[in-house]
Amino acid sequence: MTPRRLRSFSASLFALAAILPAAPAPASSTMPVPFLNWEKLPALPDPEGFAAMFAGVSGEMLLLAGGAHFPDKRPWEGGTKIWDDAVWALASPHGEWRKIGALPRRTAYGISVTTPSGVLCAGGSDAQVHLAATFLLIWDGRKLHTKQLPDLPKTAANLSGAIAGNTFYALGGTERPDSTEPLNTFWGLDTTNPASGWRALPPCPGPARLLAVVGAVGDTFYVFSGVGLHAGPDGKPVRTYLKDAYAFSPARTWRRLADLPCSVAAAASPAPMTADGQLLVLSGDDGTLVHLNGPRHPGFPQSVLAYRPAEDCWVKVGTAPFSRATVPTTVWRGKWIIPNGERIPGYRSPEVWSLDFMPPR
Protein backbone atom coordinates (compact mmCIF):
# COMPACT_ATOMS: atom_id res chain seq x y z
CA MET A 1 0.00 0.00 0.00
CA THR A 2 1.35 3.42 -0.98
CA PRO A 3 1.81 6.13 1.68
CA ARG A 4 -1.07 8.12 0.18
CA ARG A 5 -3.45 5.13 0.26
CA LEU A 6 -2.30 4.28 3.78
CA ARG A 7 -3.14 7.82 4.96
CA SER A 8 -6.56 7.57 3.28
CA PHE A 9 -7.22 4.15 4.84
CA SER A 10 -6.20 5.41 8.30
CA ALA A 11 -8.49 8.43 7.94
CA SER A 12 -11.39 6.14 7.03
CA LEU A 13 -10.77 4.00 10.10
CA PHE A 14 -10.65 7.11 12.29
CA ALA A 15 -13.98 8.32 10.88
CA LEU A 16 -15.57 4.91 11.40
CA ALA A 17 -14.34 4.76 15.00
CA ALA A 18 -15.90 8.14 15.66
CA ILE A 19 -19.41 6.89 14.90
CA LEU A 20 -19.19 3.44 16.49
CA PRO A 21 -19.93 3.02 20.23
CA ALA A 22 -16.78 2.83 22.28
CA ALA A 23 -15.89 -0.54 23.77
CA PRO A 24 -16.50 -0.63 27.53
CA ALA A 25 -13.43 0.01 29.62
CA PRO A 26 -12.07 -2.96 31.58
CA ALA A 27 -14.11 -3.30 34.77
CA SER A 28 -11.10 -2.99 37.02
CA SER A 29 -10.10 0.31 35.44
CA THR A 30 -12.93 2.39 36.89
CA MET A 31 -14.54 0.56 39.81
CA PRO A 32 -12.83 -1.08 42.79
CA VAL A 33 -13.51 -4.67 43.79
CA PRO A 34 -15.56 -4.75 47.02
CA PHE A 35 -13.98 -6.59 49.93
CA LEU A 36 -16.63 -8.96 51.33
CA ASN A 37 -16.78 -9.20 55.11
CA TRP A 38 -18.81 -12.24 56.20
CA GLU A 39 -20.00 -12.93 59.74
CA LYS A 40 -22.14 -15.71 61.19
CA LEU A 41 -25.11 -14.62 63.29
CA PRO A 42 -26.97 -16.94 65.68
CA ALA A 43 -28.51 -19.83 63.76
CA LEU A 44 -32.26 -20.23 63.72
CA PRO A 45 -33.21 -22.78 66.43
CA ASP A 46 -34.43 -25.41 63.98
CA PRO A 47 -32.23 -28.39 63.16
CA GLU A 48 -33.08 -28.27 59.47
CA GLY A 49 -33.71 -24.61 58.67
CA PHE A 50 -36.02 -23.32 55.95
CA ALA A 51 -36.02 -22.34 52.30
CA ALA A 52 -37.77 -19.26 50.89
CA MET A 53 -38.70 -17.48 54.12
CA PHE A 54 -39.99 -13.93 54.45
CA ALA A 55 -37.31 -11.62 55.89
CA GLY A 56 -37.23 -8.01 57.01
CA VAL A 57 -36.95 -5.56 59.89
CA SER A 58 -39.64 -4.01 62.09
CA GLY A 59 -39.16 -2.17 65.37
CA GLU A 60 -35.39 -2.68 64.98
CA MET A 61 -35.92 -6.45 65.18
CA LEU A 62 -34.75 -8.82 62.47
CA LEU A 63 -37.78 -10.93 61.53
CA LEU A 64 -37.84 -14.28 59.70
CA ALA A 65 -41.14 -15.97 58.92
CA GLY A 66 -42.57 -19.04 57.23
CA GLY A 67 -40.52 -21.12 54.84
CA ALA A 68 -40.55 -24.77 53.85
CA HIS A 69 -38.36 -27.80 54.54
CA PHE A 70 -38.14 -31.58 54.70
CA PRO A 71 -37.87 -32.24 58.46
CA ASP A 72 -37.87 -36.04 58.24
CA LYS A 73 -37.15 -37.83 54.97
CA ARG A 74 -35.68 -36.27 51.83
CA PRO A 75 -37.72 -36.01 48.61
CA TRP A 76 -36.04 -39.04 47.01
CA GLU A 77 -36.83 -41.03 50.17
CA GLY A 78 -40.53 -40.22 49.92
CA GLY A 79 -40.32 -37.27 52.33
CA THR A 80 -43.04 -34.63 52.49
CA LYS A 81 -42.27 -30.94 52.24
CA ILE A 82 -43.67 -29.05 55.23
CA TRP A 83 -44.61 -25.37 55.11
CA ASP A 84 -44.23 -23.30 58.29
CA ASP A 85 -45.96 -20.26 59.82
CA ALA A 86 -43.67 -19.27 62.72
CA VAL A 87 -42.37 -15.70 62.97
CA TRP A 88 -38.93 -15.44 64.60
CA ALA A 89 -37.22 -12.30 65.95
CA LEU A 90 -33.61 -11.42 66.76
CA ALA A 91 -32.97 -8.28 68.84
CA SER A 92 -29.17 -8.09 68.47
CA PRO A 93 -26.40 -9.84 66.51
CA HIS A 94 -25.32 -11.58 69.72
CA GLY A 95 -28.80 -12.36 71.02
CA GLU A 96 -31.06 -15.38 70.69
CA TRP A 97 -33.89 -16.02 68.30
CA ARG A 98 -37.35 -16.17 69.85
CA LYS A 99 -40.70 -17.04 68.37
CA ILE A 100 -43.00 -13.99 68.56
CA GLY A 101 -46.07 -15.11 66.62
CA ALA A 102 -47.35 -16.73 63.45
CA LEU A 103 -48.23 -15.82 59.89
CA PRO A 104 -51.89 -15.79 58.84
CA ARG A 105 -51.20 -19.17 57.20
CA ARG A 106 -48.25 -21.45 56.46
CA THR A 107 -46.37 -19.76 53.63
CA ALA A 108 -43.11 -19.99 51.65
CA TYR A 109 -41.75 -18.90 48.27
CA GLY A 110 -43.18 -15.38 48.44
CA ILE A 111 -41.38 -12.01 48.43
CA SER A 112 -40.69 -9.56 51.25
CA VAL A 113 -39.12 -6.15 51.79
CA THR A 114 -38.55 -3.82 54.72
CA THR A 115 -40.60 -0.60 54.76
CA PRO A 116 -40.96 2.11 57.43
CA SER A 117 -44.34 0.57 58.29
CA GLY A 118 -43.09 -3.01 58.73
CA VAL A 119 -42.10 -6.08 56.72
CA LEU A 120 -44.17 -6.13 53.54
CA CYS A 121 -44.86 -9.70 52.35
CA ALA A 122 -46.62 -10.83 49.18
CA GLY A 123 -47.56 -14.04 47.38
CA GLY A 124 -46.03 -17.43 47.95
CA SER A 125 -47.61 -20.82 48.46
CA ASP A 126 -48.77 -23.32 51.02
CA ALA A 127 -48.86 -27.10 50.63
CA GLN A 128 -51.88 -26.98 48.30
CA VAL A 129 -52.14 -23.69 46.42
CA HIS A 130 -50.34 -20.54 45.41
CA LEU A 131 -51.34 -17.33 47.16
CA ALA A 132 -52.05 -13.68 46.37
CA ALA A 133 -52.11 -12.35 49.94
CA THR A 134 -50.20 -9.15 50.73
CA PHE A 135 -49.68 -8.02 54.32
CA LEU A 136 -47.42 -6.19 56.76
CA LEU A 137 -45.67 -7.78 59.73
CA ILE A 138 -45.33 -5.13 62.44
CA TRP A 139 -43.43 -5.46 65.72
CA ASP A 140 -44.49 -2.74 68.19
CA GLY A 141 -41.92 -3.64 70.84
CA ARG A 142 -44.21 -6.01 72.69
CA LYS A 143 -46.43 -7.78 70.20
CA LEU A 144 -46.53 -8.86 66.56
CA HIS A 145 -49.31 -7.41 64.42
CA THR A 146 -50.43 -8.38 60.93
CA LYS A 147 -52.06 -5.81 58.65
CA GLN A 148 -53.76 -7.05 55.50
CA LEU A 149 -53.18 -5.12 52.26
CA PRO A 150 -54.67 -5.50 48.74
CA ASP A 151 -53.92 -8.87 47.19
CA LEU A 152 -51.67 -9.39 44.20
CA PRO A 153 -53.66 -9.35 40.92
CA LYS A 154 -53.04 -13.11 40.62
CA THR A 155 -51.81 -15.89 42.82
CA ALA A 156 -48.02 -16.17 42.46
CA ALA A 157 -45.18 -18.16 44.02
CA ASN A 158 -41.48 -18.23 43.18
CA LEU A 159 -41.82 -14.63 42.06
CA SER A 160 -39.14 -11.97 42.63
CA GLY A 161 -39.45 -8.60 44.33
CA ALA A 162 -37.53 -5.54 45.50
CA ILE A 163 -38.13 -1.87 46.31
CA ALA A 164 -36.81 0.73 43.85
CA GLY A 165 -37.59 4.31 44.83
CA ASN A 166 -40.90 4.07 46.69
CA THR A 167 -42.26 1.19 44.61
CA PHE A 168 -42.30 -2.47 45.58
CA TYR A 169 -41.99 -4.36 42.29
CA ALA A 170 -43.08 -7.99 41.81
CA LEU A 171 -42.04 -9.95 38.75
CA GLY A 172 -42.99 -13.33 37.32
CA GLY A 173 -43.35 -16.57 39.24
CA THR A 174 -45.98 -19.23 38.65
CA GLU A 175 -49.73 -18.98 39.16
CA ARG A 176 -50.37 -22.58 40.24
CA PRO A 177 -48.31 -25.51 41.59
CA ASP A 178 -48.80 -27.38 38.31
CA SER A 179 -48.07 -24.43 35.99
CA THR A 180 -46.00 -25.32 32.92
CA GLU A 181 -45.24 -21.70 32.02
CA PRO A 182 -44.30 -18.72 34.17
CA LEU A 183 -46.35 -15.59 34.67
CA ASN A 184 -45.32 -12.83 32.29
CA THR A 185 -46.34 -10.19 34.83
CA PHE A 186 -44.83 -7.08 36.39
CA TRP A 187 -46.66 -5.27 39.18
CA GLY A 188 -45.90 -2.27 41.33
CA LEU A 189 -47.13 -1.24 44.80
CA ASP A 190 -46.64 2.29 46.15
CA THR A 191 -45.09 1.70 49.58
CA THR A 192 -46.12 5.20 50.70
CA ASN A 193 -49.76 4.28 50.00
CA PRO A 194 -50.05 0.47 49.86
CA ALA A 195 -53.82 0.61 50.34
CA SER A 196 -54.01 1.89 46.75
CA GLY A 197 -53.17 -1.65 45.62
CA TRP A 198 -51.02 -3.21 42.94
CA ARG A 199 -50.92 -1.82 39.40
CA ALA A 200 -49.94 -3.64 36.23
CA LEU A 201 -46.79 -2.38 34.53
CA PRO A 202 -45.20 -3.21 31.15
CA PRO A 203 -43.85 -6.76 31.37
CA CYS A 204 -40.17 -7.54 31.07
CA PRO A 205 -39.29 -7.90 27.36
CA GLY A 206 -37.37 -11.14 27.86
CA PRO A 207 -38.76 -14.64 28.42
CA ALA A 208 -41.26 -15.03 31.25
CA ARG A 209 -39.46 -16.39 34.32
CA LEU A 210 -39.51 -17.48 37.93
CA LEU A 211 -36.78 -17.50 40.58
CA ALA A 212 -35.01 -14.47 39.08
CA VAL A 213 -32.58 -12.43 41.16
CA VAL A 214 -33.70 -8.81 41.40
CA GLY A 215 -32.22 -5.68 42.92
CA ALA A 216 -32.42 -1.92 42.93
CA VAL A 217 -30.16 1.10 42.56
CA GLY A 218 -32.08 4.33 43.15
CA ASP A 219 -35.38 4.10 41.29
CA THR A 220 -34.09 1.47 38.82
CA PHE A 221 -35.20 -2.16 39.21
CA TYR A 222 -32.87 -4.89 37.92
CA VAL A 223 -33.70 -8.45 36.82
CA PHE A 224 -31.03 -11.14 36.51
CA SER A 225 -31.32 -14.74 35.30
CA GLY A 226 -34.02 -17.08 36.62
CA VAL A 227 -35.67 -20.00 34.85
CA GLY A 228 -38.27 -20.42 32.15
CA LEU A 229 -40.75 -23.30 32.05
CA HIS A 230 -42.33 -25.47 29.40
CA ALA A 231 -44.27 -28.73 29.41
CA GLY A 232 -42.19 -31.87 28.93
CA PRO A 233 -43.34 -35.03 27.08
CA ASP A 234 -45.11 -36.19 30.24
CA GLY A 235 -46.86 -32.84 30.70
CA LYS A 236 -44.75 -31.91 33.72
CA PRO A 237 -42.88 -28.61 33.88
CA VAL A 238 -39.31 -28.55 32.55
CA ARG A 239 -36.95 -25.71 33.43
CA THR A 240 -34.83 -23.63 31.06
CA TYR A 241 -32.02 -21.78 32.81
CA LEU A 242 -31.62 -18.16 31.70
CA LYS A 243 -28.65 -15.77 31.62
CA ASP A 244 -30.25 -12.56 30.33
CA ALA A 245 -30.65 -9.35 32.35
CA TYR A 246 -32.85 -6.24 32.21
CA ALA A 247 -33.45 -2.96 33.98
CA PHE A 248 -36.67 -0.97 34.47
CA SER A 249 -37.06 2.64 35.51
CA PRO A 250 -40.17 4.85 35.38
CA ALA A 251 -38.40 7.30 33.07
CA ARG A 252 -36.80 4.83 30.64
CA THR A 253 -39.07 1.79 30.98
CA TRP A 254 -37.23 -1.51 30.12
CA ARG A 255 -33.78 -1.94 28.60
CA ARG A 256 -31.60 -4.99 27.94
CA LEU A 257 -28.36 -5.39 29.92
CA ALA A 258 -25.26 -7.52 29.48
CA ASP A 259 -25.89 -11.24 29.93
CA LEU A 260 -24.60 -12.96 33.03
CA PRO A 261 -21.60 -15.26 32.56
CA CYS A 262 -23.76 -18.13 33.88
CA SER A 263 -27.24 -18.74 35.20
CA VAL A 264 -27.82 -17.90 38.87
CA ALA A 265 -31.44 -18.94 39.39
CA ALA A 266 -32.83 -18.58 42.92
CA ALA A 267 -29.70 -16.83 44.22
CA ALA A 268 -29.99 -14.53 47.25
CA SER A 269 -32.53 -11.83 46.43
CA PRO A 270 -32.84 -8.86 46.49
CA ALA A 271 -29.22 -8.60 45.38
CA PRO A 272 -27.03 -6.83 47.98
CA MET A 273 -25.83 -3.41 46.85
CA THR A 274 -22.43 -1.91 47.64
CA ALA A 275 -21.95 1.75 48.56
CA ASP A 276 -20.88 2.56 44.99
CA GLY A 277 -23.92 0.89 43.43
CA GLN A 278 -22.63 -2.55 42.43
CA LEU A 279 -25.21 -5.35 42.73
CA LEU A 280 -23.92 -8.68 44.04
CA VAL A 281 -25.27 -12.07 43.03
CA LEU A 282 -24.44 -14.66 45.69
CA SER A 283 -24.34 -18.40 44.92
CA GLY A 284 -27.54 -19.66 43.21
CA ASP A 285 -28.33 -22.62 40.96
CA ASP A 286 -26.55 -22.57 37.58
CA GLY A 287 -28.56 -25.55 36.32
CA THR A 288 -25.58 -27.74 35.48
CA LEU A 289 -26.29 -30.39 38.14
CA VAL A 290 -30.07 -30.72 38.04
CA HIS A 291 -29.67 -34.42 37.28
CA LEU A 292 -28.14 -35.07 40.73
CA ASN A 293 -30.13 -35.54 43.93
CA GLY A 294 -29.01 -34.32 47.35
CA PRO A 295 -26.55 -37.04 48.44
CA ARG A 296 -24.67 -36.83 45.12
CA HIS A 297 -24.95 -33.05 44.69
CA PRO A 298 -21.79 -31.12 45.69
CA GLY A 299 -23.75 -27.95 46.42
CA PHE A 300 -24.59 -24.87 44.41
CA PRO A 301 -21.72 -22.69 43.14
CA GLN A 302 -20.38 -20.32 45.80
CA SER A 303 -19.18 -17.60 43.43
CA VAL A 304 -20.07 -13.93 43.95
CA LEU A 305 -20.70 -11.88 40.82
CA ALA A 306 -20.92 -8.10 40.74
CA TYR A 307 -23.01 -6.24 38.18
CA ARG A 308 -21.71 -2.72 37.55
CA PRO A 309 -24.51 -0.54 36.15
CA ALA A 310 -22.22 2.31 35.09
CA GLU A 311 -20.28 -0.07 32.83
CA ASP A 312 -22.97 -2.67 32.09
CA CYS A 313 -20.60 -5.51 32.89
CA TRP A 314 -20.16 -8.49 35.18
CA VAL A 315 -17.11 -9.26 37.33
CA LYS A 316 -16.40 -12.16 39.66
CA VAL A 317 -15.46 -10.57 42.98
CA GLY A 318 -15.03 -13.52 45.34
CA THR A 319 -16.81 -16.47 46.90
CA ALA A 320 -19.43 -16.88 49.58
CA PRO A 321 -18.79 -19.11 52.62
CA PHE A 322 -21.97 -21.02 51.80
CA SER A 323 -23.92 -22.68 49.00
CA ARG A 324 -27.48 -21.28 48.77
CA ALA A 325 -30.61 -21.10 46.67
CA THR A 326 -34.17 -19.92 47.41
CA VAL A 327 -32.90 -17.52 50.06
CA PRO A 328 -34.10 -13.98 50.86
CA THR A 329 -32.02 -10.99 51.94
CA THR A 330 -32.66 -7.88 54.01
CA VAL A 331 -30.63 -5.04 55.50
CA TRP A 332 -30.29 -4.89 59.30
CA ARG A 333 -27.99 -2.61 61.28
CA GLY A 334 -26.18 -1.56 58.13
CA LYS A 335 -25.42 -5.11 56.99
CA TRP A 336 -27.01 -7.43 54.47
CA ILE A 337 -28.56 -10.52 56.05
CA ILE A 338 -28.75 -13.87 54.23
CA PRO A 339 -30.89 -16.25 56.33
CA ASN A 340 -31.30 -20.01 55.94
CA GLY A 341 -32.08 -21.18 52.38
CA GLU A 342 -31.36 -24.38 50.47
CA ARG A 343 -27.72 -25.50 50.66
CA ILE A 344 -28.12 -28.65 48.53
CA PRO A 345 -31.29 -29.78 46.73
CA GLY A 346 -33.51 -31.25 49.45
CA TYR A 347 -31.39 -29.88 52.32
CA ARG A 348 -31.87 -26.55 54.11
CA SER A 349 -29.63 -24.66 56.50
CA PRO A 350 -30.49 -22.89 59.78
CA GLU A 351 -27.45 -20.60 59.37
CA VAL A 352 -27.85 -16.83 59.24
CA TRP A 353 -25.04 -14.80 57.65
CA SER A 354 -24.34 -11.09 57.52
CA LEU A 355 -22.38 -9.27 54.81
CA ASP A 356 -20.84 -5.84 54.78
CA PHE A 357 -18.19 -4.23 52.67
CA MET A 358 -14.76 -3.24 53.90
CA PRO A 359 -12.78 -0.46 52.15
CA PRO A 360 -12.10 -1.64 48.57
CA ARG A 361 -8.79 -3.18 47.71
Secondary structure, 3 states (H helix, E strand, C coil): CCHHHHHHHHHHHHHHHHHCCCCCCCHHHHCCCCEEEEEEECCCCCCCCCECCEEEEECCEEEEECCEECCCCCHHHCCCCEECCEEEEECCCCCCCEEEEECCCCCECCEEEEECCEEEEECCECCCCECCCEEEEEECCCCEEEEEECCCCCCCECCEEEEECCEEEEECCECCCCCCCCCCCEEEEECCCHHHCCEECCCCCCCCCECCEEEEECCEEEEECCEEEEECCCCCEEEEECCCEEEEECCCEEEECCCCCCCCECCCECCCECCCCCEEEECCECCCCCCCCHHHCCCCCCEEEEEECCCCEEEEEEECCCCCECCECEEECCEEEEECCEEECCEECCCEEEEEEECCC
